[in-house]
Amino acid sequence: MKNRLEELRKARNISQEELAAALEVSRQTIGSLERGRYNPSILLAFKIARYFDLTIEDIFIYEEDAT
């Protein structure tokens, strides 16, 4: 799943550490999310959306496999 997390974080001049602290996760979790190596739980997705005052769909881009 692709996401706009890094773009949104940088636009607000927030470090990975600051975002991680606000969401109560590790900096490594934020890095993994930004690189697309990890998909958030639904709870974490909601926390991220609330933090940025956006919808989940505004942040995370779901793409169905074209198989």
Predicted model as a PDB file, atoms N, CA, C, CB and O in Angstrom, pLDDT in the B-factor column:
MODEL        1                                                                  
ATOM      1  N   MET A   1       0.854  -1.177   0.000  1.00 84.00           N  
ATOM      2  CA  MET A   1       0.000   0.000   0.000  1.00 84.00           C  
ATOM      3  C   MET A   1       0.896   1.234   0.000  1.00 84.00           C  
ATOM      4  CB  MET A   1      -0.969   0.001   1.228  1.00 84.00           C  
ATOM      5  O   MET A   1       1.800   1.361   0.825  1.00 84.00           O  
ATOM      6  N   LYS A   2       0.635   2.124  -0.921  1.00 92.00           N  
ATOM      7  CA  LYS A   2       1.384   3.370  -0.976  1.00 92.00           C  
ATOM      8  C   LYS A   2       0.772   4.367   0.009  1.00 92.00           C  
ATOM      9  CB  LYS A   2       1.394   3.949  -2.419  1.00 92.00           C  
ATOM     10  O   LYS A   2      -0.382   4.236   0.417  1.00 92.00           O  
ATOM     11  N   ASN A   3       1.574   5.362   0.376  1.00 95.00           N  
ATOM     12  CA  ASN A   3       1.050   6.383   1.282  1.00 95.00           C  
ATOM     13  C   ASN A   3       1.773   7.706   1.067  1.00 95.00           C  
ATOM     14  CB  ASN A   3       1.188   5.932   2.747  1.00 95.00           C  
ATOM     15  O   ASN A   3       2.817   7.770   0.418  1.00 95.00           O  
ATOM     16  N   ARG A   4       1.189   8.755   1.628  1.00 96.00           N  
ATOM     17  CA  ARG A   4       1.722  10.120   1.525  1.00 96.00           C  
ATOM     18  C   ARG A   4       2.329  10.577   2.853  1.00 96.00           C  
ATOM     19  CB  ARG A   4       0.614  11.096   1.089  1.00 96.00           C  
ATOM     20  O   ARG A   4       2.503  11.775   3.077  1.00 96.00           O  
ATOM     21  N   LEU A   5       2.644   9.644   3.713  1.00 97.00           N  
ATOM     22  CA  LEU A   5       3.077   9.988   5.067  1.00 97.00           C  
ATOM     23  C   LEU A   5       4.332  10.863   5.074  1.00 97.00           C  
ATOM     24  CB  LEU A   5       3.334   8.722   5.862  1.00 97.00           C  
ATOM     25  O   LEU A   5       4.361  11.885   5.760  1.00 97.00           O  
ATOM     26  N   GLU A   6       5.351  10.485   4.334  1.00 97.00           N  
ATOM     27  CA  GLU A   6       6.589  11.277   4.322  1.00 97.00           C  
ATOM     28  C   GLU A   6       6.323  12.677   3.773  1.00 97.00           C  
ATOM     29  CB  GLU A   6       7.678  10.573   3.480  1.00 97.00           C  
ATOM     30  O   GLU A   6       6.806  13.663   4.329  1.00 97.00           O  
ATOM     31  N   GLU A   7       5.565  12.766   2.694  1.00 97.00           N  
ATOM     32  CA  GLU A   7       5.217  14.062   2.097  1.00 97.00           C  
ATOM     33  C   GLU A   7       4.498  14.967   3.101  1.00 97.00           C  
ATOM     34  CB  GLU A   7       4.335  13.856   0.856  1.00 97.00           C  
ATOM     35  O   GLU A   7       4.825  16.146   3.233  1.00 97.00           O  
ATOM     36  N   LEU A   8       3.525  14.406   3.800  1.00 98.00           N  
ATOM     37  CA  LEU A   8       2.761  15.183   4.782  1.00 98.00           C  
ATOM     38  C   LEU A   8       3.628  15.601   5.961  1.00 98.00           C  
ATOM     39  CB  LEU A   8       1.563  14.376   5.281  1.00 98.00           C  
ATOM     40  O   LEU A   8       3.548  16.733   6.437  1.00 98.00           O  
ATOM     41  N   ARG A   9       4.452  14.678   6.420  1.00 97.00           N  
ATOM     42  CA  ARG A   9       5.331  14.965   7.562  1.00 97.00           C  
ATOM     43  C   ARG A   9       6.311  16.080   7.221  1.00 97.00           C  
ATOM     44  CB  ARG A   9       6.099  13.699   7.989  1.00 97.00           C  
ATOM     45  O   ARG A   9       6.502  17.008   8.007  1.00 97.00           O  
ATOM     46  N   LYS A  10       6.931  15.987   6.051  1.00 97.00           N  
ATOM     47  CA  LYS A  10       7.913  17.000   5.656  1.00 97.00           C  
ATOM     48  C   LYS A  10       7.250  18.354   5.393  1.00 97.00           C  
ATOM     49  CB  LYS A  10       8.672  16.540   4.408  1.00 97.00           C  
ATOM     50  O   LYS A  10       7.837  19.397   5.683  1.00 97.00           O  
ATOM     51  N   ALA A  11       6.038  18.344   4.850  1.00 98.00           N  
ATOM     52  CA  ALA A  11       5.327  19.597   4.590  1.00 98.00           C  
ATOM     53  C   ALA A  11       5.053  20.357   5.884  1.00 98.00           C  
ATOM     54  CB  ALA A  11       4.012  19.321   3.858  1.00 98.00           C  
ATOM     55  O   ALA A  11       4.970  21.586   5.884  1.00 98.00           O  
ATOM     56  N   ARG A  12       4.915  19.627   6.976  1.00 97.00           N  
ATOM     57  CA  ARG A  12       4.671  20.263   8.278  1.00 97.00           C  
ATOM     58  C   ARG A  12       5.941  20.410   9.098  1.00 97.00           C  
ATOM     59  CB  ARG A  12       3.653  19.464   9.065  1.00 97.00           C  
ATOM     60  O   ARG A  12       5.905  20.826  10.256  1.00 97.00           O  
ATOM     61  N   ASN A  13       7.068  20.061   8.481  1.00 98.00           N  
ATOM     62  CA  ASN A  13       8.373  20.189   9.140  1.00 98.00           C  
ATOM     63  C   ASN A  13       8.428  19.410  10.451  1.00 98.00           C  
ATOM     64  CB  ASN A  13       8.687  21.658   9.401  1.00 98.00           C  
ATOM     65  O   ASN A  13       8.874  19.926  11.476  1.00 98.00           O  
ATOM     66  N   ILE A  14       7.971  18.170  10.401  1.00 97.00           N  
ATOM     67  CA  ILE A  14       7.947  17.291  11.568  1.00 97.00           C  
ATOM     68  C   ILE A  14       8.956  16.172  11.342  1.00 97.00           C  
ATOM     69  CB  ILE A  14       6.511  16.714  11.820  1.00 97.00           C  
ATOM     70  O   ILE A  14       8.981  15.571  10.268  1.00 97.00           O  
ATOM     71  N   SER A  15       9.776  15.889  12.328  1.00 98.00           N  
ATOM     72  CA  SER A  15      10.737  14.797  12.204  1.00 98.00           C  
ATOM     73  C   SER A  15      10.038  13.458  12.416  1.00 98.00           C  
ATOM     74  CB  SER A  15      11.893  14.969  13.215  1.00 98.00           C  
ATOM     75  O   SER A  15       8.938  13.399  12.965  1.00 98.00           O  
ATOM     76  N   GLN A  16      10.685  12.395  11.976  1.00 98.00           N  
ATOM     77  CA  GLN A  16      10.147  11.061  12.223  1.00 98.00           C  
ATOM     78  C   GLN A  16      10.002  10.824  13.725  1.00 98.00           C  
ATOM     79  CB  GLN A  16      11.053   9.982  11.590  1.00 98.00           C  
ATOM     80  O   GLN A  16       9.032  10.213  14.173  1.00 98.00           O  
ATOM     81  N   GLU A  17      10.964  11.307  14.490  1.00 98.00           N  
ATOM     82  CA  GLU A  17      10.934  11.143  15.941  1.00 98.00           C  
ATOM     83  C   GLU A  17       9.726  11.840  16.561  1.00 98.00           C  
ATOM     84  CB  GLU A  17      12.219  11.684  16.558  1.00 98.00           C  
ATOM     85  O   GLU A  17       9.056  11.284  17.431  1.00 98.00           O  
ATOM     86  N   GLU A  18       9.455  13.067  16.102  1.00 98.00           N  
ATOM     87  CA  GLU A  18       8.317  13.824  16.636  1.00 98.00           C  
ATOM     88  C   GLU A  18       6.992  13.137  16.301  1.00 98.00           C  
ATOM     89  CB  GLU A  18       8.321  15.258  16.080  1.00 98.00           C  
ATOM     90  O   GLU A  18       6.105  13.031  17.148  1.00 98.00           O  
ATOM     91  N   LEU A  19       6.870  12.675  15.064  1.00 98.00           N  
ATOM     92  CA  LEU A  19       5.649  11.989  14.662  1.00 98.00           C  
ATOM     93  C   LEU A  19       5.485  10.691  15.436  1.00 98.00           C  
ATOM     94  CB  LEU A  19       5.659  11.711  13.158  1.00 98.00           C  
ATOM     95  O   LEU A  19       4.388  10.367  15.891  1.00 98.00           O  
ATOM     96  N   ALA A  20       6.562   9.957  15.582  1.00 98.00           N  
ATOM     97  CA  ALA A  20       6.518   8.702  16.328  1.00 98.00           C  
ATOM     98  C   ALA A  20       6.059   8.934  17.771  1.00 98.00           C  
ATOM     99  CB  ALA A  20       7.898   8.027  16.313  1.00 98.00           C  
ATOM    100  O   ALA A  20       5.233   8.185  18.292  1.00 98.00           O  
ATOM    101  N   ALA A  21       6.597   9.967  18.408  1.00 98.00           N  
ATOM    102  CA  ALA A  21       6.211  10.272  19.790  1.00 98.00           C  
ATOM    103  C   ALA A  21       4.727  10.625  19.870  1.00 98.00           C  
ATOM    104  CB  ALA A  21       7.064  11.432  20.347  1.00 98.00           C  
ATOM    105  O   ALA A  21       4.029  10.184  20.782  1.00 98.00           O  
ATOM    106  N   ALA A  22       4.251  11.414  18.921  1.00 98.00           N  
ATOM    107  CA  ALA A  22       2.845  11.826  18.930  1.00 98.00           C  
ATOM    108  C   ALA A  22       1.910  10.637  18.719  1.00 98.00           C  
ATOM    109  CB  ALA A  22       2.596  12.881  17.851  1.00 98.00           C  
ATOM    110  O   ALA A  22       0.797  10.616  19.244  1.00 98.00           O  
ATOM    111  N   LEU A  23       2.363   9.650  17.951  1.00 98.00           N  
ATOM    112  CA  LEU A  23       1.524   8.480  17.646  1.00 98.00           C  
ATOM    113  C   LEU A  23       1.796   7.303  18.583  1.00 98.00           C  
ATOM    114  CB  LEU A  23       1.749   8.042  16.206  1.00 98.00           C  
ATOM    115  O   LEU A  23       1.131   6.270  18.511  1.00 98.00           O  
ATOM    116  N   GLU A  24       2.787   7.479  19.468  1.00 98.00           N  
ATOM    117  CA  GLU A  24       3.168   6.442  20.431  1.00 98.00           C  
ATOM    118  C   GLU A  24       3.645   5.163  19.747  1.00 98.00           C  
ATOM    119  CB  GLU A  24       1.996   6.126  21.344  1.00 98.00           C  
ATOM    120  O   GLU A  24       3.263   4.052  20.116  1.00 98.00           O  
ATOM    121  N   VAL A  25       4.501   5.363  18.730  1.00 98.00           N  
ATOM    122  CA  VAL A  25       5.156   4.250  18.051  1.00 98.00           C  
ATOM    123  C   VAL A  25       6.642   4.586  17.953  1.00 98.00           C  
ATOM    124  CB  VAL A  25       4.528   3.987  16.627  1.00 98.00           C  
ATOM    125  O   VAL A  25       7.054   5.681  18.335  1.00 98.00           O  
ATOM    126  N   SER A  26       7.446   3.658  17.446  1.00 98.00           N  
ATOM    127  CA  SER A  26       8.883   3.916  17.309  1.00 98.00           C  
ATOM    128  C   SER A  26       9.176   4.699  16.033  1.00 98.00           C  
ATOM    129  CB  SER A  26       9.670   2.593  17.311  1.00 98.00           C  
ATOM    130  O   SER A  26       8.370   4.722  15.102  1.00 98.00           O  
ATOM    131  N   ARG A  27      10.338   5.336  16.007  1.00 98.00           N  
ATOM    132  CA  ARG A  27      10.777   6.028  14.798  1.00 98.00           C  
ATOM    133  C   ARG A  27      10.943   5.034  13.663  1.00 98.00           C  
ATOM    134  CB  ARG A  27      12.095   6.784  15.046  1.00 98.00           C  
ATOM    135  O   ARG A  27      10.690   5.359  12.503  1.00 98.00           O  
ATOM    136  N   GLN A  28      11.371   3.815  13.998  1.00 97.00           N  
ATOM    137  CA  GLN A  28      11.539   2.778  12.982  1.00 97.00           C  
ATOM    138  C   GLN A  28      10.206   2.432  12.325  1.00 97.00           C  
ATOM    139  CB  GLN A  28      12.163   1.522  13.599  1.00 97.00           C  
ATOM    140  O   GLN A  28      10.164   2.133  11.132  1.00 97.00           O  
ATOM    141  N   THR A  29       9.118   2.469  13.093  1.00 97.00           N  
ATOM    142  CA  THR A  29       7.791   2.206  12.536  1.00 97.00           C  
ATOM    143  C   THR A  29       7.435   3.273  11.509  1.00 97.00           C  
ATOM    144  CB  THR A  29       6.727   2.159  13.654  1.00 97.00           C  
ATOM    145  O   THR A  29       6.916   2.959  10.438  1.00 97.00           O  
ATOM    146  N   ILE A  30       7.712   4.527  11.833  1.00 97.00           N  
ATOM    147  CA  ILE A  30       7.422   5.620  10.897  1.00 97.00           C  
ATOM    148  C   ILE A  30       8.246   5.438   9.628  1.00 97.00           C  
ATOM    149  CB  ILE A  30       7.720   7.003  11.545  1.00 97.00           C  
ATOM    150  O   ILE A  30       7.717   5.573   8.524  1.00 97.00           O  
ATOM    151  N   GLY A  31       9.525   5.135   9.771  1.00 97.00           N  
ATOM    152  CA  GLY A  31      10.385   4.912   8.610  1.00 97.00           C  
ATOM    153  C   GLY A  31       9.891   3.767   7.741  1.00 97.00           C  
ATOM    154  O   GLY A  31       9.875   3.871   6.515  1.00 97.00           O  
ATOM    155  N   SER A  32       9.490   2.683   8.376  1.00 97.00           N  
ATOM    156  CA  SER A  32       8.975   1.526   7.635  1.00 97.00           C  
ATOM    157  C   SER A  32       7.675   1.853   6.913  1.00 97.00           C  
ATOM    158  CB  SER A  32       8.756   0.347   8.578  1.00 97.00           C  
ATOM    159  O   SER A  32       7.459   1.408   5.786  1.00 97.00           O  
ATOM    160  N   LEU A  33       6.813   2.627   7.556  1.00 97.00           N  
ATOM    161  CA  LEU A  33       5.571   3.055   6.913  1.00 97.00           C  
ATOM    162  C   LEU A  33       5.875   3.907   5.684  1.00 97.00           C  
ATOM    163  CB  LEU A  33       4.688   3.841   7.905  1.00 97.00           C  
ATOM    164  O   LEU A  33       5.297   3.706   4.616  1.00 97.00           O  
ATOM    165  N   GLU A  34       6.789   4.858   5.850  1.00 96.00           N  
ATOM    166  CA  GLU A  34       7.119   5.766   4.751  1.00 96.00           C  
ATOM    167  C   GLU A  34       7.719   5.031   3.562  1.00 96.00           C  
ATOM    168  CB  GLU A  34       8.082   6.836   5.230  1.00 96.00           C  
ATOM    169  O   GLU A  34       7.489   5.417   2.416  1.00 96.00           O  
ATOM    170  N   ARG A  35       8.479   3.986   3.817  1.00 95.00           N  
ATOM    171  CA  ARG A  35       9.099   3.228   2.734  1.00 95.00           C  
ATOM    172  C   ARG A  35       8.184   2.137   2.171  1.00 95.00           C  
ATOM    173  CB  ARG A  35      10.385   2.606   3.221  1.00 95.00           C  
ATOM    174  O   ARG A  35       8.553   1.429   1.235  1.00 95.00           O  
ATOM    175  N   GLY A  36       6.993   2.011   2.748  1.00 92.00           N  
ATOM    176  CA  GLY A  36       6.055   1.007   2.261  1.00 92.00           C  
ATOM    177  C   GLY A  36       6.397  -0.409   2.663  1.00 92.00           C  
ATOM    178  O   GLY A  36       5.898  -1.360   2.061  1.00 92.00           O  
ATOM    179  N   ARG A  37       7.238  -0.569   3.665  1.00 94.00           N  
ATOM    180  CA  ARG A  37       7.632  -1.902   4.139  1.00 94.00           C  
ATOM    181  C   ARG A  37       6.651  -2.460   5.170  1.00 94.00           C  
ATOM    182  CB  ARG A  37       9.035  -1.850   4.741  1.00 94.00           C  
ATOM    183  O   ARG A  37       6.706  -3.635   5.532  1.00 94.00           O  
ATOM    184  N   TYR A  38       5.761  -1.597   5.628  1.00 90.00           N  
ATOM    185  CA  TYR A  38       4.856  -1.962   6.712  1.00 90.00           C  
ATOM    186  C   TYR A  38       3.531  -1.273   6.472  1.00 90.00           C  
ATOM    187  CB  TYR A  38       5.441  -1.579   8.101  1.00 90.00           C  
ATOM    188  O   TYR A  38       3.490  -0.077   6.185  1.00 90.00           O  
ATOM    189  N   ASN A  39       2.449  -2.021   6.589  1.00 93.00           N  
ATOM    190  CA  ASN A  39       1.112  -1.440   6.514  1.00 93.00           C  
ATOM    191  C   ASN A  39       0.589  -1.272   7.929  1.00 93.00           C  
ATOM    192  CB  ASN A  39       0.148  -2.328   5.661  1.00 93.00           C  
ATOM    193  O   ASN A  39       0.703  -2.189   8.742  1.00 93.00           O  
ATOM    194  N   PRO A  40       0.021  -0.120   8.234  1.00 96.00           N  
ATOM    195  CA  PRO A  40      -0.413   0.133   9.610  1.00 96.00           C  
ATOM    196  C   PRO A  40      -1.654  -0.671   9.975  1.00 96.00           C  
ATOM    197  CB  PRO A  40      -0.687   1.613   9.809  1.00 96.00           C  
ATOM    198  O   PRO A  40      -2.443  -1.057   9.112  1.00 96.00           O  
ATOM    199  N   SER A  41      -1.806  -0.909  11.255  1.00 96.00           N  
ATOM    200  CA  SER A  41      -3.064  -1.466  11.745  1.00 96.00           C  
ATOM    201  C   SER A  41      -4.143  -0.419  11.504  1.00 96.00           C  
ATOM    202  CB  SER A  41      -2.975  -1.865  13.271  1.00 96.00           C  
ATOM    203  O   SER A  41      -3.834   0.751  11.281  1.00 96.00           O  
ATOM    204  N   ILE A  42      -5.383  -0.826  11.547  1.00 96.00           N  
ATOM    205  CA  ILE A  42      -6.473   0.128  11.340  1.00 96.00           C  
ATOM    206  C   ILE A  42      -6.440   1.204  12.431  1.00 96.00           C  
ATOM    207  CB  ILE A  42      -7.846  -0.601  11.334  1.00 96.00           C  
ATOM    208  O   ILE A  42      -6.726   2.369  12.157  1.00 96.00           O  
ATOM    209  N   LEU A  43      -6.098   0.825  13.647  1.00 97.00           N  
ATOM    210  CA  LEU A  43      -6.007   1.789  14.745  1.00 97.00           C  
ATOM    211  C   LEU A  43      -4.919   2.827  14.475  1.00 97.00           C  
ATOM    212  CB  LEU A  43      -5.728   1.065  16.071  1.00 97.00           C  
ATOM    213  O   LEU A  43      -5.137   4.023  14.670  1.00 97.00           O  
ATOM    214  N   LEU A  44      -3.751   2.372  14.028  1.00 98.00           N  
ATOM    215  CA  LEU A  44      -2.668   3.308  13.732  1.00 98.00           C  
ATOM    216  C   LEU A  44      -3.030   4.185  12.537  1.00 98.00           C  
ATOM    217  CB  LEU A  44      -1.357   2.550  13.458  1.00 98.00           C  
ATOM    218  O   LEU A  44      -2.712   5.374  12.532  1.00 98.00           O  
ATOM    219  N   ALA A  45      -3.681   3.628  11.538  1.00 97.00           N  
ATOM    220  CA  ALA A  45      -4.107   4.429  10.378  1.00 97.00           C  
ATOM    221  C   ALA A  45      -5.044   5.550  10.825  1.00 97.00           C  
ATOM    222  CB  ALA A  45      -4.809   3.533   9.320  1.00 97.00           C  
ATOM    223  O   ALA A  45      -4.929   6.681  10.353  1.00 97.00           O  
ATOM    224  N   PHE A  46      -5.968   5.240  11.731  1.00 98.00           N  
ATOM    225  CA  PHE A  46      -6.876   6.269  12.247  1.00 98.00           C  
ATOM    226  C   PHE A  46      -6.105   7.331  13.034  1.00 98.00           C  
ATOM    227  CB  PHE A  46      -7.962   5.631  13.139  1.00 98.00           C  
ATOM    228  O   PHE A  46      -6.391   8.521  12.908  1.00 98.00           O  
ATOM    229  N   LYS A  47      -5.132   6.909  13.842  1.00 98.00           N  
ATOM    230  CA  LYS A  47      -4.347   7.871  14.622  1.00 98.00           C  
ATOM    231  C   LYS A  47      -3.576   8.817  13.704  1.00 98.00           C  
ATOM    232  CB  LYS A  47      -3.372   7.135  15.560  1.00 98.00           C  
ATOM    233  O   LYS A  47      -3.504  10.021  13.953  1.00 98.00           O  
ATOM    234  N   ILE A  48      -3.003   8.256  12.644  1.00 98.00           N  
ATOM    235  CA  ILE A  48      -2.260   9.077  11.682  1.00 98.00           C  
ATOM    236  C   ILE A  48      -3.199  10.063  11.003  1.00 98.00           C  
ATOM    237  CB  ILE A  48      -1.558   8.191  10.627  1.00 98.00           C  
ATOM    238  O   ILE A  48      -2.878  11.245  10.881  1.00 98.00           O  
ATOM    239  N   ALA A  49      -4.354   9.586  10.561  1.00 98.00           N  
ATOM    240  CA  ALA A  49      -5.334  10.455   9.886  1.00 98.00           C  
ATOM    241  C   ALA A  49      -5.787  11.580  10.811  1.00 98.00           C  
ATOM    242  CB  ALA A  49      -6.557   9.633   9.415  1.00 98.00           C  
ATOM    243  O   ALA A  49      -5.883  12.732  10.386  1.00 98.00           O  
ATOM    244  N   ARG A  50      -6.063  11.260  12.055  1.00 98.00           N  
ATOM    245  CA  ARG A  50      -6.474  12.295  13.012  1.00 98.00           C  
ATOM    246  C   ARG A  50      -5.363  13.298  13.262  1.00 98.00           C  
ATOM    247  CB  ARG A  50      -6.899  11.662  14.330  1.00 98.00           C  
ATOM    248  O   ARG A  50      -5.610  14.500  13.368  1.00 98.00           O  
ATOM    249  N   TYR A  51      -4.135  12.799  13.357  1.00 98.00           N  
ATOM    250  CA  TYR A  51      -2.994  13.681  13.599  1.00 98.00           C  
ATOM    251  C   TYR A  51      -2.884  14.736  12.500  1.00 98.00           C  
ATOM    252  CB  TYR A  51      -1.691  12.865  13.686  1.00 98.00           C  
ATOM    253  O   TYR A  51      -2.656  15.912  12.782  1.00 98.00           O  
ATOM    254  N   PHE A  52      -3.046  14.312  11.256  1.00 98.00           N  
ATOM    255  CA  PHE A  52      -2.931  15.227  10.123  1.00 98.00           C  
ATOM    256  C   PHE A  52      -4.261  15.872   9.737  1.00 98.00           C  
ATOM    257  CB  PHE A  52      -2.366  14.494   8.937  1.00 98.00           C  
ATOM    258  O   PHE A  52      -4.317  16.655   8.789  1.00 98.00           O  
ATOM    259  N   ASP A  53      -5.325  15.550  10.462  1.00 98.00           N  
ATOM    260  CA  ASP A  53      -6.654  16.092  10.194  1.00 98.00           C  
ATOM    261  C   ASP A  53      -7.080  15.808   8.745  1.00 98.00           C  
ATOM    262  CB  ASP A  53      -6.678  17.608  10.470  1.00 98.00           C  
ATOM    263  O   ASP A  53      -7.579  16.682   8.037  1.00 98.00           O  
ATOM    264  N   LEU A  54      -6.862  14.550   8.336  1.00 98.00           N  
ATOM    265  CA  LEU A  54      -7.228  14.079   7.012  1.00 98.00           C  
ATOM    266  C   LEU A  54      -7.962  12.752   7.148  1.00 98.00           C  
ATOM    267  CB  LEU A  54      -5.980  13.935   6.104  1.00 98.00           C  
ATOM    268  O   LEU A  54      -8.042  12.190   8.240  1.00 98.00           O  
ATOM    269  N   THR A  55      -8.494  12.256   6.042  1.00 97.00           N  
ATOM    270  CA  THR A  55      -9.090  10.920   6.070  1.00 97.00           C  
ATOM    271  C   THR A  55      -8.000   9.890   5.810  1.00 97.00           C  
ATOM    272  CB  THR A  55     -10.237  10.790   5.019  1.00 97.00           C  
ATOM    273  O   THR A  55      -6.932  10.217   5.291  1.00 97.00           O  
ATOM    274  N   ILE A  56      -8.273   8.667   6.169  1.00 96.00           N  
ATOM    275  CA  ILE A  56      -7.330   7.581   5.894  1.00 96.00           C  
ATOM    276  C   ILE A  56      -7.049   7.520   4.395  1.00 96.00           C  
ATOM    277  CB  ILE A  56      -7.884   6.219   6.405  1.00 96.00           C  
ATOM    278  O   ILE A  56      -5.909   7.319   3.977  1.00 96.00           O  
ATOM    279  N   GLU A  57      -8.100   7.694   3.588  1.00 95.00           N  
ATOM    280  CA  GLU A  57      -7.951   7.623   2.133  1.00 95.00           C  
ATOM    281  C   GLU A  57      -7.081   8.756   1.582  1.00 95.00           C  
ATOM    282  CB  GLU A  57      -9.320   7.659   1.470  1.00 95.00           C  
ATOM    283  O   GLU A  57      -6.480   8.610   0.517  1.00 95.00           O  
ATOM    284  N   ASP A  58      -7.009   9.881   2.296  1.00 96.00           N  
ATOM    285  CA  ASP A  58      -6.147  10.984   1.875  1.00 96.00           C  
ATOM    286  C   ASP A  58      -4.666  10.658   2.080  1.00 96.00           C  
ATOM    287  CB  ASP A  58      -6.510  12.252   2.640  1.00 96.00           C  
ATOM    288  O   ASP A  58      -3.802  11.258   1.441  1.00 96.00           O  
ATOM    289  N   ILE A  59      -4.379   9.720   2.962  1.00 96.00           N  
ATOM    290  CA  ILE A  59      -3.000   9.389   3.317  1.00 96.00           C  
ATOM    291  C   ILE A  59      -2.548   8.081   2.686  1.00 96.00           C  
ATOM    292  CB  ILE A  59      -2.854   9.308   4.822  1.00 96.00           C  
ATOM    293  O   ILE A  59      -1.445   7.991   2.148  1.00 96.00           O  
ATOM    294  N   PHE A  60      -3.404   7.068   2.755  1.00 95.00           N  
ATOM    295  CA  PHE A  60      -3.041   5.735   2.272  1.00 95.00           C  
ATOM    296  C   PHE A  60      -3.761   5.439   0.968  1.00 95.00           C  
ATOM    297  CB  PHE A  60      -3.375   4.658   3.324  1.00 95.00           C  
ATOM    298  O   PHE A  60      -4.975   5.616   0.857  1.00 95.00           O  
ATOM    299  N   ILE A  61      -2.990   4.983  -0.026  1.00 90.00           N  
ATOM    300  CA  ILE A  61      -3.525   4.704  -1.348  1.00 90.00           C  
ATOM    301  C   ILE A  61      -3.584   3.195  -1.548  1.00 90.00           C  
ATOM    302  CB  ILE A  61      -2.666   5.377  -2.452  1.00 90.00           C  
ATOM    303  O   ILE A  61      -2.562   2.524  -1.689  1.00 90.00           O  
ATOM    304  N   TYR A  62      -4.802   2.687  -1.556  1.00 83.00           N  
ATOM    305  CA  TYR A  62      -4.987   1.257  -1.741  1.00 83.00           C  
ATOM    306  C   TYR A  62      -5.057   0.947  -3.228  1.00 83.00           C  
ATOM    307  CB  TYR A  62      -6.260   0.765  -1.017  1.00 83.00           C  
ATOM    308  O   TYR A  62      -5.836   1.549  -3.968  1.00 83.00           O  
ATOM    309  N   GLU A  63      -4.231  -0.001  -3.650  1.00 79.00           N  
ATOM    310  CA  GLU A  63      -4.229  -0.429  -5.050  1.00 79.00           C  
ATOM    311  C   GLU A  63      -4.470  -1.920  -5.100  1.00 79.00           C  
ATOM    312  CB  GLU A  63      -2.893  -0.062  -5.755  1.00 79.00           C  
ATOM    313  O   GLU A  63      -3.695  -2.701  -4.546  1.00 79.00           O  
ATOM    314  N   GLU A  64      -5.543  -2.319  -5.762  1.00 78.00           N  
ATOM    315  CA  GLU A  64      -5.805  -3.752  -5.902  1.00 78.00           C  
ATOM    316  C   GLU A  64      -4.821  -4.353  -6.878  1.00 78.00           C  
ATOM    317  CB  GLU A  64      -7.252  -4.012  -6.366  1.00 78.00           C  
ATOM    318  O   GLU A  64      -4.423  -3.720  -7.856  1.00 78.00           O  
ATOM    319  N   ASP A  65      -4.435  -5.589  -6.598  1.00 71.00           N  
ATOM    320  CA  ASP A  65      -3.544  -6.295  -7.521  1.00 71.00           C  
ATOM    321  C   ASP A  65      -4.266  -6.539  -8.838  1.00 71.00           C  
ATOM    322  CB  ASP A  65      -3.059  -7.636  -6.910  1.00 71.00           C  
ATOM    323  O   ASP A  65      -5.431  -6.936  -8.851  1.00 71.00           O  
ATOM    324  N   ALA A  66      -3.585  -6.305  -9.924  1.00 55.00           N  
ATOM    325  CA  ALA A  66      -4.171  -6.502 -11.249  1.00 55.00           C  
ATOM    326  C   ALA A  66      -3.822  -7.897 -11.764  1.00 55.00           C  
ATOM    327  CB  ALA A  66      -3.676  -5.414 -12.241  1.00 55.00           C  
ATOM    328  O   ALA A  66      -3.269  -8.044 -12.854  1.00 55.00           O  
ATOM    329  N   THR A  67      -4.149  -8.917 -10.971  1.00 57.00           N  
ATOM    330  CA  THR A  67      -3.841 -10.298 -11.367  1.00 57.00           C  
ATOM    331  C   THR A  67      -5.015 -11.007 -11.934  1.00 57.00           C  
ATOM    332  CB  THR A  67      -3.325 -11.071 -10.212  1.00 57.00           C  
ATOM    333  O   THR A  67      -4.909 -12.174 -12.310  1.00 57.00           O  
TER     334      THR A  67                                                      
ENDMDL                                                                          
END                                                                             
